[in-house]
Amino acid sequence: MIRTNIKTQIILHQLKYVLEKTVQDKRLDEIVEYGVLERVLTNIWVMGIANGQIHAKMDISVSYDNNNTSFDIKGNVKDRVFVPAQDSKWLQGDIDSNEANCPVWSEAINWFVKVCRQEKLSFKGGVIVSDREQEIVDKFGLILLTDDDKTRETQTSGSIPNSNSSELGMAVSFSPEESGD
């Protein structure tokens, strides 16, 4: 049986808040909870999509044993990103609508959502896991992300730390077409 502590609860709350404010996908909410409790979820991608292309990306990284050190798990270009299959059947629960713990993240999320809406981008969420990939794919009905990532052509402006959890980091990037200014 998996035990949770305060840090785990803060991480879960923060990640669920990101999903609630962006993709609003209850299945991803379940995947995040399972992945954090099992300590296999390393990244959540919230993507602004248009015409099968990713023009905006918020990359949330999770490092379970950070303890205020510089060690961090980051997704990289070769990681396999999974997204919910459109025809997958899944019983959906309620999304927690509490406010974010970190005011800096809240502001960053609001800005990201505003830019995506201004540019008429639709939201899509994906996850990267460090272990038990096939189990999670099967359990939650996931498929590989196939959208063309236009954000890879630009530099990320650095990590946005979470004021309440050193285990969480956020990076935002935009395609050259959607600069985010």
BELHUTA-V135675 format. One record per backbone hydrogen bond with DSSP energy under -1.0 kcal/mol. CO is the residue of the C=O (numbers start at 1). NH is the residue of the N-H. If there is no record, write none. Layout:
CO:NH ; CO:NH
This chain:
5:9 ; 6:10 ; 7:11 ; 8:12 ; 9:13 ; 10:14 ; 11:15 ; 12:16 ; 13:17 ; 14:18 ; 15:19 ; 16:20 ; 17:21 ; 19:24 ; 25:29 ; 26:30 ; 27:31 ; 28:32 ; 29:33 ; 30:34 ; 31:35 ; 32:36 ; 33:37 ; 34:38 ; 35:40 ; 35:41 ; 40:130 ; 42:62 ; 43:128 ; 44:60 ; 45:126 ; 46:58 ; 47:124 ; 48:55 ; 48:56 ; 49:122 ; 50:53 ; 52:148 ; 53:50 ; 54:150 ; 55:175 ; 56:48 ; 57:173 ; 58:46 ; 59:171 ; 60:44 ; 61:169 ; 63:66 ; 66:69 ; 76:79 ; 81:145 ; 82:127 ; 83:143 ; 85:88 ; 102:106 ; 103:107 ; 104:108 ; 105:109 ; 106:110 ; 107:111 ; 108:112 ; 109:113 ; 110:114 ; 111:115 ; 112:116 ; 113:117 ; 114:118 ; 115:119 ; 116:121 ; 117:120 ; 122:49 ; 124:47 ; 126:45 ; 127:82 ; 128:42 ; 128:43 ; 132:136 ; 133:137 ; 134:138 ; 135:139 ; 136:140 ; 137:142 ; 141:85 ; 143:83 ; 148:54 ; 148:150 ; 150:153 ; 151:154 ; 160:170 ; 165:168 ; 167:63 ; 168:162 ; 169:61 ; 170:160 ; 171:59 ; 173:57
